Amino acid sequence: MTIDGKPDEGDWEKNTEIASDFIMFSPDNGKIIGSEKKTDVKILYDNEAIYISAILNDDEATKIQRELTERDVFGVADHFAVYINGFNDGQQDYRFYVSASGTQMDCLATEANEDFTWDAIWESDVKITASGWTVEMKIPYAAIRFPKNKNQKWGINFMREIKRKNQKYTWNYINTKISAVLTQSGELTGIENINPPTRLFLIPYTSAYYQTDKTNNDKTFKAGLDIKYGINDAFTLDAILVPDFGQTKFDNAILNLEPFEQQLNENRPFFTEGTNLFNIGNLFYSRRIGGTPTQNPILNENEEITNYPANVDLINAVKISGRTKNGLGIGFLNAITEKTFATIQNTDTNNYRKEVIEPLTNYNILVFDQRFRQNSSISFINTNTSRNGSFRDGNVAGLIFDLNTKANSYNLSGDFKYSSINDIEDYNGFKTYLNFAKTSGKYRYILTGKYISENYDVNDLGIIFYTNYHNAYANASYRILNPTQFFNTFAIEQEFNAEIQNTTGKLQEFWYKTLVKATTLNNHYYEAALFVTPFENFDFYEARNPGSYVYIPKRIYSYIGVESNRNNNLTIDITFSGTKYYEKDRFTYGIYAGPKYRFNDKLSLSYHLDYTHEDNDIGWVARDDSNIILARRNTETLQNDFAGKYAINNKMTFNLIARYYWSYSDNKEFFSLQPNGYLAPNSGYNSNKNRNFNSWNVDLSYSWWFAPGSQLTVLYRNYAQEETNTVERNLNRNIKTIFNANMTNIFSISLRYFIDYNSIKNKF
């Protein structure tokens, strides 16, 4: 069958089974679609794929929105989608979207999230007509999972979005009074005598890089292979051999004044695509794999480090994941990183030596996730990091449960996690929580209790900042379920949170929050919140010394934000925020503003400004003999993000991302930390601990999906970073400084080609 967006072939005419009578999902849940927007969907199948056609009538066809975007970016466009659950278990959907401009989007959907990093190989086309638009889809069986049964019974639903009205309709009614969506699909029967195909996909790649700065230039050529293999109807093996992540998005460098490391986003496809099983329990922080080295060299007085690699290279990685027809999900991930050295020079003899800063390391994750009754689960996860030699090893195990009543009205969830660290001194710790919630209707609530021991440590393959406390949390909320005279959506929440440090019994955190969210009938969005901390708190981490803590005064924090209707050519997001401490002249304020202009369906530009100013903030600066030195300081942070998109068609786009970041910390007065957490003036300390930080990044890329699953990418990248102890408050001089710095320029070309074993087999 030819997929051309014209469902007028004879096979479609023969099929008289039509899915129609769509029902509004939002904003007016339950309202039947009007005859002027009548939607008819048909399904066909053969031994290779399932085929879907849709006729989407629209009495205002000239107003159909159809912005061209990259794959998996929705933009301002009408959409049609099919949701398929081959096991009909209400646990995971394969969702396939196509916009009125022909752009494809796809994801793996659970109740927790939609994973749009997952990409399948399927075909689609659309046509705009005088009476609306039409869709054809071909979804190969290799793109979805289903059991080897003679007669298939799949969960299925269809969705239509009319963007200019911000309306979504589904074929099978989804009641928004119930928080669970996946369990409210319809059923597809009548598919018989098909077998899941051999799922073997090879994705060879080649890439070339040319890098230059003021002092050096370098050329690099890489080639490798990604493999995806369907072990059986449920499980898939993914492997990367000789990985190349050179074209992933840059990390947003910041001036980090916090006692914790900066948590970075994951941009490497292997660690984002299809990882929902591995993210159960929040024990997996994938940036640990191939991240910064964990060891610091021991230097003699006459030695200095001349080369310290910023990252550890990944040798290879493999993951196996899937779910049986009985609802058991199994995931296994293994990754190996190479032995990494720092180079150290003897300044007297000019001799060099090398020292290990990261040994050969093996990372493992094993997950079992048993789903039952279409809406509940019990999971076990184990993460293990083994470093070769006498270096630190870490092991963490967790038991997680998520139980819902049959009507999805109430939820009981919780966990128990245990960590074991083998280091110079071995230690163990644990964490547990219990949560009970009402999850349906206009009025809902959540009650939670948590306990984390002092030595609970998941930082070898996860990330955690705060430990050694217990807390109580409560949330009560009200929302409207259908539009009113003034609002399309409206919700108000009341929250309470109290955290008590285990060792001292002191308050680590305490706040009460009121949150209001609303969407007007014109589809403008408003959000406002007020946090009140009526008691003194203590920060047990800012002092960078176990057992020490820093007093934090009472405070009030608030923000208000507005997002204009996304359908307008010009849209503006703006948020004002501020914190007032019960301490003289200590306050913080900030503004976020983000205008975007869509010139036409191909070209759009956006700019985001994020500005924060802190007066008389208190923060750690150094250790001096036996004293912990903190400073009263002013800080200022300005981040500018600029993005542009030009789409030639739905398979070929130019993208521009630029970021300039500037931040400084200006110390005004120094203090010594007292044992009770309060500060005493320290007039004798006069070291310059000011900091001024500039960072610049720009990515200009061209992307062409020249065949299904196959992509050519050309990227130009330019970046620099500069930090000093001299505060420069003039923005123009800071910009001039960063552009006069040693800029690094990278030009790269990458080609990935998708090979389906079934296509090769059919040809030969």
C-alpha positions in Angstrom: 0.0 0.0 0.0 1.3 3.5 -0.9 1.4 5.9 2.0 0.6 9.2 0.4 -1.9 10.8 2.8 -4.8 10.0 0.5 -6.9 7.2 2.0 -8.8 6.5 -1.3 -7.3 3.2 -2.3 -9.6 0.3 -2.9 -8.6 -1.5 0.4 -9.8 1.5 2.4 -13.1 1.6 0.6 -13.7 -2.1 1.3 -13.2 -1.6 5.0 -16.5 -0.5 6.6 -15.3 -0.5 10.2 -15.0 3.1 11.2 -13.9 4.6 14.6 -15.8 7.9 14.9 -17.7 9.9 17.5 -14.6 11.4 19.2 -15.0 12.9 22.7 -13.2 15.9 24.1 -10.3 15.1 26.5 -9.5 18.8 27.2 -10.5 21.4 28.1 -14.2 20.5 28.2 -13.9 16.8 29.1 -16.7 14.6 27.9 -18.1 16.9 25.2 -18.9 15.1 21.9 -17.1 16.4 18.8 -19.3 18.5 16.5 -20.3 17.3 13.1 -18.2 20.1 11.5 -15.1 18.4 13.0 -16.2 14.9 12.3 -13.3 12.4 12.5 -13.3 9.0 10.8 -10.5 6.4 11.4 -10.0 3.1 9.7 -7.5 0.3 10.2 -6.0 -2.4 7.9 -3.3 -4.9 8.4 -1.1 -7.4 6.6 1.9 -9.6 7.5 4.2 -6.6 7.7 2.4 -3.8 9.4 -0.8 -2.1 10.7 -2.2 0.7 8.5 -4.2 3.7 9.8 -6.2 6.3 7.8 -7.9 9.3 9.3 -10.2 11.9 7.7 -10.3 14.9 9.9 -13.0 17.3 8.8 -12.7 21.0 9.7 -15.2 23.7 8.7 -12.4 26.2 8.9 -9.8 24.3 6.9 -7.8 27.5 6.0 -7.1 28.0 9.8 -5.5 24.6 10.3 -2.2 25.2 12.1 0.8 23.5 10.5 4.1 24.7 11.7 7.1 22.8 10.4 9.4 21.5 13.2 12.1 18.9 13.8 11.0 15.4 14.6 9.5 15.0 18.1 8.8 18.7 18.4 5.1 19.5 18.4 5.2 23.2 17.6 2.0 25.1 16.6 0.2 22.5 14.5 -2.8 20.3 14.5 -2.0 16.6 15.3 -3.4 13.1 14.9 -2.1 10.2 16.9 -2.6 6.5 17.6 -1.9 4.9 20.9 -1.1 1.2 20.8 -0.7 -1.2 23.7 0.1 -4.7 22.2 -0.4 -6.4 25.6 -3.5 -4.5 26.5 -2.3 -4.3 30.1 -2.8 -0.5 30.7 1.0 -0.1 31.5 2.7 1.2 28.4 1.6 2.8 25.1 3.5 3.1 21.9 2.3 6.5 20.7 2.7 7.7 17.1 1.8 11.3 16.2 1.8 13.2 12.9 1.2 16.9 12.5 -0.7 18.7 9.8 2.7 19.6 8.3 3.7 16.0 8.2 6.2 16.0 11.0 6.4 12.8 13.0 6.6 12.4 16.8 6.7 9.2 18.7 7.1 8.1 22.3 6.9 5.4 24.9 4.2 6.4 27.4 3.6 5.3 30.9 1.5 7.0 33.6 4.7 8.6 34.9 6.0 10.2 31.6 6.2 10.2 27.8 9.6 9.3 26.6 10.1 11.2 23.3 13.7 10.1 23.0 12.5 6.8 21.8 12.3 6.8 17.9 10.6 4.1 15.8 10.8 3.6 12.1 7.4 4.1 10.5 5.8 5.9 7.6 3.2 8.6 7.4 1.9 11.3 5.1 -0.8 14.0 5.3 -2.8 16.1 2.9 -4.7 19.4 3.4 -8.1 19.3 1.7 -10.9 21.8 1.2 -12.8 20.1 4.0 -10.0 19.5 6.5 -7.0 17.2 6.3 -6.2 13.5 5.9 -3.6 11.1 7.3 -2.2 7.7 6.4 0.2 5.8 8.7 2.1 2.5 8.2 3.4 1.1 11.5 5.5 -2.0 11.1 5.2 -4.7 13.7 8.9 -4.3 14.4 8.1 -0.9 15.9 5.8 -2.2 18.6 5.6 -5.2 21.0 2.8 -7.8 21.2 2.6 -11.5 22.2 2.7 -14.5 19.8 -1.0 -15.2 20.0 -3.2 -16.4 17.1 -5.8 -13.7 17.8 -4.5 -10.4 19.0 -6.3 -8.1 21.4 -4.6 -4.7 21.7 -5.3 -1.6 23.7 -5.9 1.3 21.3 -6.9 4.9 21.2 -6.8 7.7 18.7 -6.2 11.4 19.5 -6.9 14.5 17.5 -5.7 18.0 18.5 -7.2 21.2 17.1 -4.4 23.5 18.0 -6.0 26.9 17.3 -8.6 26.1 19.9 -6.3 24.1 22.2 -8.8 21.2 22.0 -7.9 17.5 22.2 -10.3 14.7 21.4 -10.0 11.0 21.8 -11.9 8.1 20.3 -12.3 6.2 23.5 -13.4 8.5 26.3 -10.8 9.4 28.9 -12.3 10.6 32.1 -10.1 13.4 33.6 -11.7 12.8 37.0 -9.4 9.8 37.1 -5.6 10.5 37.0 -4.8 7.2 35.2 -5.0 7.6 31.4 -3.5 4.5 30.0 -6.1 2.2 31.5 -8.9 4.1 29.6 -8.0 2.9 26.1 -10.4 1.0 23.8 -9.7 -2.4 22.3 -8.7 -3.6 18.9 -9.5 -7.1 17.8 -9.6 -9.0 14.5 -5.9 -9.1 13.8 -5.1 -12.8 13.3 -2.3 -15.1 12.4 0.6 -12.6 12.4 4.0 -13.2 13.9 6.4 -10.6 15.4 9.2 -10.1 12.8 12.9 -10.5 13.5 13.8 -7.2 15.0 17.4 -6.6 14.0 18.5 -3.1 13.2 22.1 -2.0 12.5 23.0 1.7 12.6 26.5 2.3 11.4 27.8 5.8 11.7 30.8 7.8 10.7 31.8 11.3 11.8 34.6 13.8 11.2 35.7 16.6 13.5 37.9 19.6 12.9 38.8 21.6 16.1 40.8 24.8 16.4 41.6 27.5 18.9 44.3 30.2 19.1 47.0 27.7 19.9 46.1 24.3 18.4 44.0 22.5 15.8 43.0 18.9 15.6 41.3 16.5 13.2 39.4 13.5 14.3 37.6 10.7 12.4 35.3 8.2 14.1 33.3 5.2 13.0 31.1 2.9 15.0 27.9 0.9 15.2 24.7 0.8 17.1 22.8 -2.5 17.3 19.2 -3.1 18.2 18.1 -6.7 18.4 14.8 -8.1 19.4 15.7 -11.1 21.5 12.0 -12.2 21.5 8.6 -10.6 21.2 9.1 -8.7 24.4 12.8 -7.9 24.9 15.3 -5.8 23.0 19.0 -5.5 23.2 20.7 -2.2 22.5 24.4 -1.9 22.2 26.9 0.9 21.2 30.3 0.0 19.9 32.9 2.8 19.8 30.5 5.4 21.0 30.5 9.0 19.6 28.7 11.7 21.5 30.5 14.7 19.9 27.3 16.3 18.5 25.2 16.1 21.7 24.0 19.4 23.1 26.5 21.4 25.1 26.2 21.5 28.9 25.2 24.8 30.5 28.2 25.9 32.5 27.4 28.0 35.6 29.2 29.7 38.5 28.4 27.1 41.1 28.4 28.5 44.7 26.5 25.6 46.1 28.0 22.9 48.3 26.9 20.3 45.7 28.0 19.4 42.2 26.0 20.8 39.3 23.4 18.3 38.1 23.7 18.0 34.3 21.1 17.0 31.8 21.6 13.8 29.8 21.9 14.5 26.1 23.4 11.2 24.9 20.7 9.2 23.0 21.7 5.8 24.3 21.1 7.0 27.9 17.8 8.8 27.2 16.1 6.5 24.8 13.8 3.8 26.3 15.2 4.1 29.8 11.9 4.3 31.7 12.6 1.0 33.4 16.0 2.1 34.6 14.7 5.3 36.0 12.3 3.5 38.5 13.2 4.6 42.0 15.4 7.5 40.8 18.6 5.6 41.5 20.1 6.1 38.0 22.0 9.3 37.1 23.4 8.4 33.8 26.0 11.3 33.7 28.0 9.2 36.2 28.9 7.0 33.3 31.6 8.8 31.3 31.5 11.7 33.7 34.3 13.6 35.5 37.0 11.5 37.2 36.5 10.7 40.8 40.1 10.8 42.1 42.5 13.7 42.8 46.2 13.1 42.4 48.5 13.4 45.4 51.1 16.0 44.6 54.5 16.6 46.1 55.6 20.2 46.8 57.5 20.5 43.5 54.8 19.0 41.3 51.9 20.4 39.3 49.2 18.9 37.1 49.6 19.6 33.4 46.8 17.5 32.1 43.6 16.4 33.9 40.9 15.0 31.5 37.5 16.6 32.0 35.7 13.3 31.3 36.3 9.6 31.3 35.8 7.9 27.9 33.1 5.2 27.5 34.4 2.0 26.0 31.0 0.4 25.3 27.5 0.0 26.7 24.7 -2.5 26.4 21.1 -2.6 27.7 18.4 -5.2 27.6 14.8 -4.3 28.4 11.3 -5.4 27.8 8.1 -6.7 29.4 6.5 -10.1 29.2 2.8 -10.7 28.5 2.4 -11.3 32.2 3.4 -7.8 33.0 7.0 -8.5 34.2 9.4 -5.8 33.0 13.1 -6.7 33.1 15.9 -4.3 32.5 19.7 -4.8 32.4 22.3 -2.1 31.6 26.0 -2.5 31.6 28.6 0.1 30.7 32.4 0.1 30.9 34.6 3.2 31.1 38.4 3.2 30.4 41.3 3.7 32.8 42.1 7.4 32.9 45.3 9.2 33.9 46.4 12.7 34.9 49.8 14.0 33.8 52.0 15.5 36.5 55.2 17.5 36.0 58.1 17.8 38.4 58.9 21.5 38.3 62.5 20.9 39.4 63.5 18.2 36.9 60.8 18.7 34.2 60.1 15.0 34.4 56.5 13.8 33.9 54.6 11.0 35.6 51.0 9.7 35.3 48.6 8.9 38.1 45.2 7.1 37.8 42.3 9.4 38.4 39.7 6.9 37.3 40.3 3.2 37.1 38.7 0.8 34.6 35.1 0.9 35.9 32.1 -1.4 35.3 28.5 -0.1 35.8 25.5 -2.4 36.2 21.8 -1.9 36.6 19.2 -4.7 37.1 15.5 -4.0 37.3 12.4 -6.2 37.8 9.1 -4.4 37.6 6.0 -6.5 38.0 2.8 -4.7 36.8 -0.6 -6.1 37.7 -4.3 -5.1 37.6 -3.4 -2.6 34.8 -2.5 0.1 37.3 -0.2 -1.2 40.1 3.4 -2.4 40.3 6.1 -3.8 42.6 9.7 -3.2 41.5 13.2 -4.2 42.5 16.3 -2.3 41.3 20.0 -2.9 41.9 22.8 -0.6 40.8 26.4 -1.6 41.1 29.7 0.3 40.4 32.9 -1.7 40.5 36.2 0.0 40.1 39.3 -2.0 39.3 41.9 -2.2 42.0 41.7 -0.7 45.5 39.2 2.1 44.6 35.7 2.8 46.0 32.9 0.5 45.0 29.2 1.1 45.5 26.1 -1.1 45.6 22.4 0.1 46.0 19.3 -2.0 46.1 15.7 -0.7 46.2 12.2 -2.2 46.6 9.5 0.1 45.3 5.7 -0.3 45.2 2.9 1.7 43.6 -0.6 0.4 44.4 -3.9 1.9 43.1 -7.5 0.9 43.7 -9.4 -0.6 40.9 -11.2 2.6 40.2 -7.9 4.6 40.3 -9.3 6.7 43.1 -6.6 6.1 45.8 -2.9 5.4 45.7 -0.5 3.8 48.2 3.2 4.0 47.3 6.6 3.7 49.0 10.0 2.3 48.9 12.9 0.9 50.9 16.5 1.4 49.6 19.8 0.2 51.0 23.2 1.4 50.0 26.6 -0.3 50.7 29.9 1.4 50.1 33.3 -0.3 50.0 36.0 2.4 50.5 38.8 3.2 52.9 36.1 2.8 55.5 33.0 0.7 54.6 29.6 2.1 55.5 25.9 1.4 54.8 22.7 3.4 54.8 19.1 3.3 54.0 16.1 5.4 52.9 12.4 4.7 53.0 9.1 6.6 52.4 5.4 6.0 52.5 2.8 7.9 50.5 -1.0 7.8 50.5 -3.0 9.9 48.1 -6.5 10.5 46.8 -6.0 10.7 43.0 -9.4 11.4 41.5 -12.2 14.0 41.5 -12.0 17.7 42.1 -10.6 17.4 45.6 -7.4 15.5 46.0 -4.7 15.1 48.7 -1.3 13.6 49.4 0.3 12.5 52.7 3.9 11.5 52.8 6.5 10.5 55.4 10.2 9.9 54.7 13.4 8.8 56.5 17.0 8.9 55.2 19.9 7.8 57.3 23.2 9.6 57.5 25.2 7.1 55.5 22.7 6.6 52.7 24.9 7.1 49.6 23.8 6.4 46.0 26.3 8.7 44.3 28.3 6.1 42.4 25.6 5.6 39.9 22.8 7.9 41.2 22.8 11.4 42.7 21.6 12.6 46.1 22.4 15.8 48.0 20.5 15.7 51.3 20.6 12.8 53.7 20.3 12.2 57.5 16.8 13.7 58.0 13.2 12.7 58.3 10.2 14.6 57.0 6.4 15.0 56.8 4.7 16.4 53.7 1.0 17.1 53.0 -0.8 18.4 49.9 -4.5 19.3 49.4 -5.8 20.5 46.1 -8.9 21.6 44.2 -9.3 21.8 40.4 -12.1 22.3 38.0 -12.7 19.5 35.5 -14.6 21.4 32.9 -14.4 25.1 31.7 -16.2 27.7 33.7 -17.4 31.3 32.8 -13.8 32.5 33.3 -11.3 29.6 33.0 -10.5 26.6 30.9 -8.5 25.1 33.7 -8.1 26.2 37.3 -6.3 24.6 40.3 -5.3 25.6 43.8 -3.0 23.7 46.1 -2.0 24.0 49.7 1.3 22.3 50.7 3.2 21.7 54.0 6.7 20.3 54.4 8.9 19.8 57.4 12.3 18.3 57.5 14.2 17.5 60.7 17.9 16.6 60.8 18.3 13.2 62.5 21.4 13.9 64.6 20.6 17.3 66.1 16.8 17.4 65.9 17.0 20.9 64.2 14.8 22.0 61.4 16.5 21.6 58.1 13.6 22.9 56.1 10.1 24.0 56.9 7.6 25.8 54.6 3.9 26.3 53.8 2.9 26.9 50.2 -0.1 28.1 48.4 -0.1 27.6 44.6 -2.7 28.8 42.0 -2.7 27.7 38.4 -5.2 28.8 35.7 -5.7 28.9 32.0 -8.2 31.6 30.7 -10.7 31.0 27.9 -8.2 32.8 25.6 -5.6 30.1 26.5 -3.3 32.4 28.5 -1.7 30.6 31.4 -1.1 32.1 34.9 0.7 30.7 37.9 1.4 32.2 41.3 2.8 30.8 44.5 3.6 31.9 48.0 6.1 30.1 50.3 6.3 31.0 54.0 9.1 29.7 56.3 8.0 31.0 59.7 10.8 29.3 61.7 14.6 29.5 61.6 16.2 26.7 59.6 19.7 25.3 59.5 21.8 24.3 56.5 23.9 21.3 57.2 25.9 21.4 54.0 26.9 25.0 53.3 29.8 24.7 55.8 31.4 21.9 53.8 32.3 20.2 57.2 30.5 17.2 58.7 28.7 18.1 61.9 28.7 21.9 61.2 25.6 23.9 60.2 24.7 27.4 59.2 21.7 29.4 60.5 19.1 30.5 57.9 16.6 33.2 59.0 12.8 33.2 58.5 11.8 34.1 55.0 9.0 34.6 52.5 9.3 33.6 48.8 6.9 34.3 46.0 6.6 34.2 42.3 4.0 35.0 39.6 4.2 34.0 36.0 2.3 34.4 32.8 2.5 32.5 29.5 0.6 34.0 26.6 -1.4 31.8 24.1 1.1 29.6 22.3 -1.0 29.8 19.1 -0.2 33.5 18.6 2.7 34.5 16.3 4.2 36.5 19.2 4.3 34.8 22.5 5.7 36.0 25.8 6.6 34.1 29.0 7.4 36.2 32.0 8.0 35.3 35.7 8.8 37.6 38.6 10.2 36.1 41.8 11.5 37.4 45.1 12.6 36.3 48.6 12.6 38.5 51.7 14.6 37.3 54.7 13.9 38.4 58.2 17.4 39.9 58.3 18.4 43.4 57.6 18.8 44.2 53.8 18.9 40.5 52.8 16.7 39.7 49.9 16.7 38.1 46.4 14.7 39.0 43.3 14.7 37.6 39.8 13.0 37.9 36.4 12.6 35.4 33.6 11.3 36.6 30.3 11.0 34.7 27.0 9.6 36.3 23.9 9.2 34.1 20.8 8.1 35.1 17.3 6.9 32.8 14.6 7.4 34.5 11.3 5.7 31.7 9.3 5.4 27.9 9.5 9.1 27.6 8.7 10.9 30.3 10.6 10.8 31.1 14.3 13.1 32.9 16.7 13.1 33.0 20.5 15.1 34.7 23.3 15.1 33.9 27.0 16.5 36.1 29.7 17.0 34.8 33.2 18.3 37.3 35.8 18.8 36.9 39.6 20.2 39.4 42.1 21.0 38.5 45.7 21.8 41.2 48.3 23.6 40.2 51.5 23.5 36.5 50.8 25.6 34.3 53.2 27.9 31.6 51.8 31.0 29.6 52.4 34.3 30.8 51.0 37.2 29.0 52.6 38.8 27.2 55.6 41.4 29.1 57.6 43.3 27.0 60.1 40.5 25.7 62.4 37.9 28.3 61.2 35.2 27.9 58.6 35.0 31.2 56.8 31.7 32.5 55.4 31.1 35.8 53.7 28.3 38.3 53.3 28.1 38.8 49.6 26.2 40.2 46.7 25.7 38.0 43.7 24.3 38.6 40.3 23.5 36.1 37.5 22.5 36.9 33.9 21.7 34.1 31.4 20.8 34.8 27.8 19.5 32.1 25.5 18.8 32.6 21.8 17.3 30.0 19.5 16.3 30.0 15.9 14.7 27.4 13.6 14.3 27.3 9.9 12.6 24.2 8.4 13.0 23.6 4.7 10.5 20.7 5.0 9.5 18.2 7.6 12.8 16.3 7.2 15.3 19.1 6.8 16.0 21.9 9.3 18.5 24.5 10.4 18.8 25.1 14.1 20.7 27.8 16.1 21.2 27.7 19.9 23.3 30.4 21.6 23.9 31.0 25.3 25.8 33.7 27.1 26.1 33.4 30.9 27.6 35.8 33.3 27.7 35.6 37.1 29.7 37.2 39.9 30.0 36.9 43.7 31.3 40.0 45.5 32.3 39.4 49.2 31.6 42.3 51.5 32.3 41.0 55.0 33.9 37.8 56.4 32.7 35.7 59.4 33.8 32.7 61.4 31.2 30.0 61.8 30.4 29.3 65.4 29.4 25.8 66.8 25.8 26.9 67.2 25.5 27.8 63.5 25.6 31.5 63.9 28.4 33.9 62.7 31.0 35.9 64.4 32.8 38.8 62.5 36.3 37.9 61.3 38.1 41.1 60.4 41.5 39.4 60.1 40.6 37.4 57.0 41.2 39.3 53.9 41.9 36.9 51.0 40.3 37.7 47.7 37.5 35.1 47.3 35.5 37.0 44.8 34.5 35.3 41.6 33.6 36.5 38.1 32.5 33.9 35.6 31.7 34.2 31.9 30.5 31.4 29.5 29.6 31.4 25.8 28.3 28.6 23.6 26.8 28.6 20.1 25.6 25.6 18.1 24.5 26.0 14.4 23.3 22.7 12.9 21.8 21.3 9.7 19.9 18.1 10.0 18.5 16.0 7.2 16.5 12.7 7.7 17.3 11.5 4.2 15.8 8.0 4.8 13.8 6.3 7.6 16.0 6.3 10.6 18.9 7.7 8.7 20.3 11.2 9.4 23.0 13.5 8.1 24.0 16.3 10.6 26.4 19.1 10.0 27.4 21.1 13.1 29.4 24.2 13.8 30.2 24.8 17.5 31.9 27.8 19.1 32.5 28.1 22.9 34.7 29.7 25.6 34.8 30.0 29.3 36.6 32.5 31.6 36.8 32.9 35.4 38.7 35.4 37.5 38.8 36.8 41.1 38.2 40.3 39.8 34.5 41.3 39.8 33.5 43.2 36.7 30.0 44.7 36.9 29.9 46.2 33.4 28.1 43.8 31.1 29.8 45.1 27.9 33.2 44.6 29.3 32.3 41.1 30.3 31.1 40.3 26.8 34.2 41.8 25.3 36.3 39.6 27.7 34.7 36.3 26.7 34.9 37.1 23.0 38.6 37.9 23.4 39.2 34.7 25.2 40.6 31.6 23.6 37.5 30.5 21.6 37.3 26.9 20.6 35.7 26.2 17.1 34.5 22.8 16.1 33.2 21.8 12.7 31.7 18.3 12.4 29.8 16.1 10.0 28.0 12.9 11.1 26.2 10.3 9.1 24.0 7.6 10.5 22.4 5.0 8.3 19.5 2.7 9.5 19.6 -0.9 8.2 16.6 -3.1 8.8 17.5 -6.8 8.6 14.0 -7.6 7.2 14.5 -5.2 4.3 17.8 -6.9 3.4 16.3 -10.3 3.8 13.4 -9.4 1.5 15.8 -8.1 -1.2 18.0 -11.2 -1.2 
